[in-house]
Amino acid sequence: MLTPRQIRHFIAVAETGAICAAAQAVFISQSTLTLAIQQLEEEIGVSLFNRRA
């Protein structure tokens, strides 16, 4: 089940288009946000974003 925090994190990444900017927007570290998105993807079984360097 999705939590409000997971939804906020997903929306932040979707709106900003970048993990770094999204992390700043939700006031957490980039590594914490990356881990949260990875956990969300594992939970729902779908890759949510196309990653690039």
Secondary structure, 3 states (H helix, E strand, C coil): CCCHHHHHHHHHHHHHCCHHHHHHHCCCCHHHHHHHHHHHHHHHCCCCCCCCC
